Amino acid sequence: MAEIVTTSIKSLPLVYRGKVRDSYAVGDDKLLIVASDRISAFDVILGDPIPKKGKILTALTDFWFKELDGIVPNHLTGIDPETVVAPEERDQVKGRAV
């Protein structure tokens, strides 16, 4: 898949679409946060996305959460994001969601 500017996950209710991330409700107490390839500068979403930017942001986030595990609490649940969406939506969350 090329860049993802906007997710279209229909199997979960959309809670919030921010400048860079889209958030979906997973049950009553969890969120699926998907990093898109959108770029934001000075509160404006720019027209040209950066391919794989969401995957890179997520990889950096995962690295630091693992590095700081036991020192600082975080919001990771250990649930694989691909397991909470429909099979046809997995490519939208693979490597870019927590």
MODELLER restraints for C-alpha pairs under 7 A, 6 or more apart:
rsr = mdl.restraints
at = mdl.atoms
rsr.add(forms.Gaussian(group=physical.xy_distance, feature=features.Distance(at['CA:2:A'], at['CA:51:A']), mean=6.62, stdev=0.5))
rsr.add(forms.Gaussian(group=physical.xy_distance, feature=features.Distance(at['CA:3:A'], at['CA:37:A']), mean=5.99, stdev=0.5))
rsr.add(forms.Gaussian(group=physical.xy_distance, feature=features.Distance(at['CA:3:A'], at['CA:49:A']), mean=6.94, stdev=0.5))
rsr.add(forms.Gaussian(group=physical.xy_distance, feature=features.Distance(at['CA:3:A'], at['CA:50:A']), mean=6.99, stdev=0.5))
rsr.add(forms.Gaussian(group=physical.xy_distance, feature=features.Distance(at['CA:3:A'], at['CA:51:A']), mean=4.58, stdev=0.5))
rsr.add(forms.Gaussian(group=physical.xy_distance, feature=features.Distance(at['CA:3:A'], at['CA:52:A']), mean=6.13, stdev=0.5))
rsr.add(forms.Gaussian(group=physical.xy_distance, feature=features.Distance(at['CA:4:A'], at['CA:36:A']), mean=5.50, stdev=0.5))
rsr.add(forms.Gaussian(group=physical.xy_distance, feature=features.Distance(at['CA:4:A'], at['CA:37:A']), mean=5.46, stdev=0.5))
rsr.add(forms.Gaussian(group=physical.xy_distance, feature=features.Distance(at['CA:5:A'], at['CA:36:A']), mean=5.68, stdev=0.5))
rsr.add(forms.Gaussian(group=physical.xy_distance, feature=features.Distance(at['CA:5:A'], at['CA:37:A']), mean=5.48, stdev=0.5))
rsr.add(forms.Gaussian(group=physical.xy_distance, feature=features.Distance(at['CA:5:A'], at['CA:38:A']), mean=5.42, stdev=0.5))
rsr.add(forms.Gaussian(group=physical.xy_distance, feature=features.Distance(at['CA:5:A'], at['CA:49:A']), mean=6.60, stdev=0.5))
rsr.add(forms.Gaussian(group=physical.xy_distance, feature=features.Distance(at['CA:6:A'], at['CA:36:A']), mean=6.62, stdev=0.5))
rsr.add(forms.Gaussian(group=physical.xy_distance, feature=features.Distance(at['CA:7:A'], at['CA:92:A']), mean=6.63, stdev=0.5))
rsr.add(forms.Gaussian(group=physical.xy_distance, feature=features.Distance(at['CA:9:A'], at['CA:89:A']), mean=6.25, stdev=0.5))
rsr.add(forms.Gaussian(group=physical.xy_distance, feature=features.Distance(at['CA:11:A'], at['CA:85:A']), mean=5.95, stdev=0.5))
rsr.add(forms.Gaussian(group=physical.xy_distance, feature=features.Distance(at['CA:11:A'], at['CA:86:A']), mean=6.02, stdev=0.5))
rsr.add(forms.Gaussian(group=physical.xy_distance, feature=features.Distance(at['CA:12:A'], at['CA:24:A']), mean=5.97, stdev=0.5))
rsr.add(forms.Gaussian(group=physical.xy_distance, feature=features.Distance(at['CA:12:A'], at['CA:25:A']), mean=6.13, stdev=0.5))
rsr.add(forms.Gaussian(group=physical.xy_distance, feature=features.Distance(at['CA:12:A'], at['CA:26:A']), mean=6.71, stdev=0.5))
rsr.add(forms.Gaussian(group=physical.xy_distance, feature=features.Distance(at['CA:13:A'], at['CA:24:A']), mean=5.50, stdev=0.5))
rsr.add(forms.Gaussian(group=physical.xy_distance, feature=features.Distance(at['CA:13:A'], at['CA:25:A']), mean=5.57, stdev=0.5))
rsr.add(forms.Gaussian(group=physical.xy_distance, feature=features.Distance(at['CA:14:A'], at['CA:23:A']), mean=6.13, stdev=0.5))
rsr.add(forms.Gaussian(group=physical.xy_distance, feature=features.Distance(at['CA:14:A'], at['CA:24:A']), mean=4.44, stdev=0.5))
rsr.add(forms.Gaussian(group=physical.xy_distance, feature=features.Distance(at['CA:14:A'], at['CA:25:A']), mean=6.50, stdev=0.5))
rsr.add(forms.Gaussian(group=physical.xy_distance, feature=features.Distance(at['CA:15:A'], at['CA:23:A']), mean=5.50, stdev=0.5))
rsr.add(forms.Gaussian(group=physical.xy_distance, feature=features.Distance(at['CA:15:A'], at['CA:24:A']), mean=5.09, stdev=0.5))
rsr.add(forms.Gaussian(group=physical.xy_distance, feature=features.Distance(at['CA:15:A'], at['CA:25:A']), mean=6.15, stdev=0.5))
rsr.add(forms.Gaussian(group=physical.xy_distance, feature=features.Distance(at['CA:16:A'], at['CA:22:A']), mean=5.95, stdev=0.5))
rsr.add(forms.Gaussian(group=physical.xy_distance, feature=features.Distance(at['CA:16:A'], at['CA:23:A']), mean=5.14, stdev=0.5))
rsr.add(forms.Gaussian(group=physical.xy_distance, feature=features.Distance(at['CA:17:A'], at['CA:23:A']), mean=6.26, stdev=0.5))
rsr.add(forms.Gaussian(group=physical.xy_distance, feature=features.Distance(at['CA:19:A'], at['CA:40:A']), mean=6.11, stdev=0.5))
rsr.add(forms.Gaussian(group=physical.xy_distance, feature=features.Distance(at['CA:19:A'], at['CA:45:A']), mean=6.21, stdev=0.5))
rsr.add(forms.Gaussian(group=physical.xy_distance, feature=features.Distance(at['CA:20:A'], at['CA:35:A']), mean=6.13, stdev=0.5))
rsr.add(forms.Gaussian(group=physical.xy_distance, feature=features.Distance(at['CA:20:A'], at['CA:36:A']), mean=5.62, stdev=0.5))
rsr.add(forms.Gaussian(group=physical.xy_distance, feature=features.Distance(at['CA:20:A'], at['CA:38:A']), mean=5.40, stdev=0.5))
rsr.add(forms.Gaussian(group=physical.xy_distance, feature=features.Distance(at['CA:20:A'], at['CA:39:A']), mean=6.58, stdev=0.5))
rsr.add(forms.Gaussian(group=physical.xy_distance, feature=features.Distance(at['CA:20:A'], at['CA:40:A']), mean=6.91, stdev=0.5))
rsr.add(forms.Gaussian(group=physical.xy_distance, feature=features.Distance(at['CA:21:A'], at['CA:33:A']), mean=6.51, stdev=0.5))
rsr.add(forms.Gaussian(group=physical.xy_distance, feature=features.Distance(at['CA:21:A'], at['CA:34:A']), mean=5.43, stdev=0.5))
rsr.add(forms.Gaussian(group=physical.xy_distance, feature=features.Distance(at['CA:21:A'], at['CA:35:A']), mean=4.50, stdev=0.5))
rsr.add(forms.Gaussian(group=physical.xy_distance, feature=features.Distance(at['CA:21:A'], at['CA:36:A']), mean=5.67, stdev=0.5))
rsr.add(forms.Gaussian(group=physical.xy_distance, feature=features.Distance(at['CA:22:A'], at['CA:33:A']), mean=5.86, stdev=0.5))
rsr.add(forms.Gaussian(group=physical.xy_distance, feature=features.Distance(at['CA:22:A'], at['CA:34:A']), mean=5.21, stdev=0.5))
rsr.add(forms.Gaussian(group=physical.xy_distance, feature=features.Distance(at['CA:22:A'], at['CA:35:A']), mean=6.63, stdev=0.5))
rsr.add(forms.Gaussian(group=physical.xy_distance, feature=features.Distance(at['CA:23:A'], at['CA:31:A']), mean=6.28, stdev=0.5))
rsr.add(forms.Gaussian(group=physical.xy_distance, feature=features.Distance(at['CA:23:A'], at['CA:32:A']), mean=5.57, stdev=0.5))
rsr.add(forms.Gaussian(group=physical.xy_distance, feature=features.Distance(at['CA:23:A'], at['CA:33:A']), mean=4.54, stdev=0.5))
rsr.add(forms.Gaussian(group=physical.xy_distance, feature=features.Distance(at['CA:23:A'], at['CA:34:A']), mean=6.30, stdev=0.5))
rsr.add(forms.Gaussian(group=physical.xy_distance, feature=features.Distance(at['CA:24:A'], at['CA:31:A']), mean=5.49, stdev=0.5))
rsr.add(forms.Gaussian(group=physical.xy_distance, feature=features.Distance(at['CA:24:A'], at['CA:32:A']), mean=5.04, stdev=0.5))
rsr.add(forms.Gaussian(group=physical.xy_distance, feature=features.Distance(at['CA:24:A'], at['CA:33:A']), mean=6.56, stdev=0.5))
rsr.add(forms.Gaussian(group=physical.xy_distance, feature=features.Distance(at['CA:25:A'], at['CA:31:A']), mean=4.75, stdev=0.5))
rsr.add(forms.Gaussian(group=physical.xy_distance, feature=features.Distance(at['CA:25:A'], at['CA:32:A']), mean=6.33, stdev=0.5))
rsr.add(forms.Gaussian(group=physical.xy_distance, feature=features.Distance(at['CA:26:A'], at['CA:32:A']), mean=6.37, stdev=0.5))
rsr.add(forms.Gaussian(group=physical.xy_distance, feature=features.Distance(at['CA:32:A'], at['CA:81:A']), mean=6.98, stdev=0.5))
rsr.add(forms.Gaussian(group=physical.xy_distance, feature=features.Distance(at['CA:32:A'], at['CA:97:A']), mean=6.64, stdev=0.5))
rsr.add(forms.Gaussian(group=physical.xy_distance, feature=features.Distance(at['CA:32:A'], at['CA:98:A']), mean=5.87, stdev=0.5))
rsr.add(forms.Gaussian(group=physical.xy_distance, feature=features.Distance(at['CA:33:A'], at['CA:97:A']), mean=5.37, stdev=0.5))
rsr.add(forms.Gaussian(group=physical.xy_distance, feature=features.Distance(at['CA:33:A'], at['CA:98:A']), mean=5.42, stdev=0.5))
rsr.add(forms.Gaussian(group=physical.xy_distance, feature=features.Distance(at['CA:34:A'], at['CA:93:A']), mean=6.26, stdev=0.5))
rsr.add(forms.Gaussian(group=physical.xy_distance, feature=features.Distance(at['CA:34:A'], at['CA:96:A']), mean=5.67, stdev=0.5))
rsr.add(forms.Gaussian(group=physical.xy_distance, feature=features.Distance(at['CA:34:A'], at['CA:97:A']), mean=4.28, stdev=0.5))
rsr.add(forms.Gaussian(group=physical.xy_distance, feature=features.Distance(at['CA:34:A'], at['CA:98:A']), mean=6.80, stdev=0.5))
rsr.add(forms.Gaussian(group=physical.xy_distance, feature=features.Distance(at['CA:35:A'], at['CA:54:A']), mean=4.45, stdev=0.5))
rsr.add(forms.Gaussian(group=physical.xy_distance, feature=features.Distance(at['CA:35:A'], at['CA:58:A']), mean=6.90, stdev=0.5))
rsr.add(forms.Gaussian(group=physical.xy_distance, feature=features.Distance(at['CA:35:A'], at['CA:96:A']), mean=5.39, stdev=0.5))
rsr.add(forms.Gaussian(group=physical.xy_distance, feature=features.Distance(at['CA:35:A'], at['CA:97:A']), mean=6.18, stdev=0.5))
rsr.add(forms.Gaussian(group=physical.xy_distance, feature=features.Distance(at['CA:36:A'], at['CA:54:A']), mean=4.73, stdev=0.5))
rsr.add(forms.Gaussian(group=physical.xy_distance, feature=features.Distance(at['CA:37:A'], at['CA:49:A']), mean=5.22, stdev=0.5))
rsr.add(forms.Gaussian(group=physical.xy_distance, feature=features.Distance(at['CA:37:A'], at['CA:50:A']), mean=5.36, stdev=0.5))
rsr.add(forms.Gaussian(group=physical.xy_distance, feature=features.Distance(at['CA:37:A'], at['CA:51:A']), mean=5.99, stdev=0.5))
rsr.add(forms.Gaussian(group=physical.xy_distance, feature=features.Distance(at['CA:37:A'], at['CA:52:A']), mean=6.20, stdev=0.5))
rsr.add(forms.Gaussian(group=physical.xy_distance, feature=features.Distance(at['CA:37:A'], at['CA:53:A']), mean=4.89, stdev=0.5))
rsr.add(forms.Gaussian(group=physical.xy_distance, feature=features.Distance(at['CA:37:A'], at['CA:54:A']), mean=5.03, stdev=0.5))
rsr.add(forms.Gaussian(group=physical.xy_distance, feature=features.Distance(at['CA:38:A'], at['CA:45:A']), mean=6.80, stdev=0.5))
rsr.add(forms.Gaussian(group=physical.xy_distance, feature=features.Distance(at['CA:38:A'], at['CA:49:A']), mean=4.75, stdev=0.5))
rsr.add(forms.Gaussian(group=physical.xy_distance, feature=features.Distance(at['CA:38:A'], at['CA:50:A']), mean=6.74, stdev=0.5))
rsr.add(forms.Gaussian(group=physical.xy_distance, feature=features.Distance(at['CA:39:A'], at['CA:45:A']), mean=5.70, stdev=0.5))
rsr.add(forms.Gaussian(group=physical.xy_distance, feature=features.Distance(at['CA:39:A'], at['CA:46:A']), mean=5.54, stdev=0.5))
rsr.add(forms.Gaussian(group=physical.xy_distance, feature=features.Distance(at['CA:39:A'], at['CA:49:A']), mean=5.87, stdev=0.5))
rsr.add(forms.Gaussian(group=physical.xy_distance, feature=features.Distance(at['CA:40:A'], at['CA:46:A']), mean=5.85, stdev=0.5))
rsr.add(forms.Gaussian(group=physical.xy_distance, feature=features.Distance(at['CA:54:A'], at['CA:96:A']), mean=5.43, stdev=0.5))
rsr.add(forms.Gaussian(group=physical.xy_distance, feature=features.Distance(at['CA:55:A'], at['CA:95:A']), mean=5.36, stdev=0.5))
rsr.add(forms.Gaussian(group=physical.xy_distance, feature=features.Distance(at['CA:55:A'], at['CA:96:A']), mean=4.52, stdev=0.5))
rsr.add(forms.Gaussian(group=physical.xy_distance, feature=features.Distance(at['CA:58:A'], at['CA:95:A']), mean=6.79, stdev=0.5))
rsr.add(forms.Gaussian(group=physical.xy_distance, feature=features.Distance(at['CA:58:A'], at['CA:96:A']), mean=5.26, stdev=0.5))
rsr.add(forms.Gaussian(group=physical.xy_distance, feature=features.Distance(at['CA:58:A'], at['CA:97:A']), mean=6.64, stdev=0.5))
rsr.add(forms.Gaussian(group=physical.xy_distance, feature=features.Distance(at['CA:65:A'], at['CA:74:A']), mean=6.93, stdev=0.5))
rsr.add(forms.Gaussian(group=physical.xy_distance, feature=features.Distance(at['CA:76:A'], at['CA:98:A']), mean=6.73, stdev=0.5))
rsr.add(forms.Gaussian(group=physical.xy_distance, feature=features.Distance(at['CA:81:A'], at['CA:93:A']), mean=6.58, stdev=0.5))
rsr.add(forms.Gaussian(group=physical.xy_distance, feature=features.Distance(at['CA:81:A'], at['CA:97:A']), mean=6.16, stdev=0.5))
rsr.add(forms.Gaussian(group=physical.xy_distance, feature=features.Distance(at['CA:81:A'], at['CA:98:A']), mean=6.09, stdev=0.5))
rsr.add(forms.Gaussian(group=physical.xy_distance, feature=features.Distance(at['CA:82:A'], at['CA:90:A']), mean=5.28, stdev=0.5))
rsr.add(forms.Gaussian(group=physical.xy_distance, feature=features.Distance(at['CA:82:A'], at['CA:93:A']), mean=6.31, stdev=0.5))
rsr.add(forms.Gaussian(group=physical.xy_distance, feature=features.Distance(at['CA:82:A'], at['CA:94:A']), mean=6.30, stdev=0.5))
